[in-house]
Amino acid sequence: MTKSKKGLEAQILQALYCKYLGEMEMYRANIDIYLNTPAGIGEHPDVLGAIDEMVEKMAGVRDKIDTLRSEWDFDEDE
């Protein structure tokens, strides 16, 4: 059985959304490590720069999520 074009479109958009959520959680976890685990920052002397980089990446992912919602009227509950 093949998926309809609409079903395939929804599946692709859902997969992208899940990918983006995973990326957000990865960046959030890295920031939490920088903030809460002194041993986790031993190899990063520029902690502020590293956290800033993670926040910037999160903002990029948030933009992608917003684009899915605005351009394809994507609802994550679909």
C-alpha positions as CSV (number, residue, x, y, z in Angstrom):
1,M,0.0,0.0,0.0
2,T,1.4,3.4,-0.9
3,K,0.8,6.6,1.0
4,S,-1.2,9.3,-0.6
5,K,0.6,12.5,-1.6
6,K,-1.0,14.4,1.3
7,G,-0.1,11.6,3.7
8,L,3.5,11.5,2.5
9,E,3.7,15.3,2.8
10,A,2.4,15.2,6.4
11,Q,4.9,12.4,7.2
12,I,7.8,14.3,5.8
13,L,6.8,17.5,7.7
14,Q,6.3,15.5,10.9
15,A,9.8,13.9,10.4
16,L,11.4,17.3,10.0
17,Y,9.6,18.6,13.0
18,C,10.7,15.7,15.2
19,K,14.3,16.2,13.9
20,Y,14.2,19.8,14.9
21,L,12.8,19.0,18.4
22,G,15.7,16.6,18.8
23,E,18.2,19.2,17.8
24,M,16.6,21.7,20.3
25,E,16.9,19.1,23.1
26,M,20.5,18.4,22.2
27,Y,21.5,22.1,22.4
28,R,19.5,22.5,25.6
29,A,21.3,19.5,27.2
30,N,24.7,20.9,26.2
31,I,23.8,24.3,27.8
32,D,22.7,22.5,30.9
33,I,26.0,20.7,31.1
34,Y,27.9,23.9,30.7
35,L,25.8,25.6,33.4
36,N,25.6,22.7,35.9
37,T,28.6,20.4,35.5
38,P,32.0,21.9,36.1
39,A,33.7,18.8,34.8
40,G,31.8,19.2,31.5
41,I,33.5,22.5,30.7
42,G,37.1,21.6,31.3
43,E,38.0,21.6,27.6
44,H,36.1,24.8,26.8
45,P,37.8,27.8,28.3
46,D,35.2,30.1,26.6
47,V,32.1,28.9,28.3
48,L,30.1,32.1,27.4
49,G,31.1,31.7,23.8
50,A,30.1,28.1,23.7
51,I,26.7,28.8,25.3
52,D,26.2,31.7,22.9
53,E,26.9,29.3,20.0
54,M,24.3,26.8,21.3
55,V,21.7,29.6,21.8
56,E,22.4,30.7,18.2
57,K,21.9,27.2,16.9
58,M,18.7,26.9,18.9
59,A,17.4,30.1,17.4
60,G,18.1,28.7,13.9
61,V,16.2,25.6,14.7
62,R,13.3,27.6,16.1
63,D,13.2,29.6,12.8
64,K,12.9,26.3,10.9
65,I,10.0,25.2,13.1
66,D,8.3,28.5,12.6
67,T,8.8,28.2,8.9
68,L,7.1,24.8,8.9
69,R,4.2,26.3,10.7
70,S,3.9,29.4,8.6
71,E,4.7,28.1,5.1
72,W,2.9,24.7,5.3
73,D,0.4,25.4,8.0
74,F,2.0,22.6,9.9
75,D,0.4,21.5,13.2
76,E,2.6,19.2,15.3
77,D,-0.6,17.3,16.4
78,E,-1.2,16.0,12.9
